[in-house]
Amino acid sequence: MTRSGPCEAERLLRIQTLAEDTFADKEKAHRWLRHPLAELLGEAPLTIAQTEAGAKAVEAILGKIAWGATA
């Protein structure tokens, strides 16, 4: 399977959907997904989410945001 195979596409869709649900605003979610984060060592969430481990890290940050913690 190549890097852009179905697993990656499904993973990125999962992250995008979770971000949209978290922010309740598609545009804000899209900006956040492309903005480098200190918590991700200066990488953008979409870049990190290309791997399953990275997606889990992004999901954890979104979980913190959903519960009112800053990320």
C-alpha positions, 0 to 999 in steps of 0.5 A: 500500500502506498502512503496515500492509500485508503488507510491514510485517506480514511485517517485524514477524513476522521481527523477532519471530521473530528476537528469540524465537530470540535470547533463547530466551524468548518473554516476554523477547523481547516485553518487549525489543521494547517497551522503549525502547533508547538505541541506537535513540535512546530508541525501542522496537525494534518502533516502529523496525522499522516501516520496512525500514531500522529493521528492519535496525537492530534485526536488527543489535542482535539480532545483537550480542546473539546474539554476546554483545555488550551492546546 
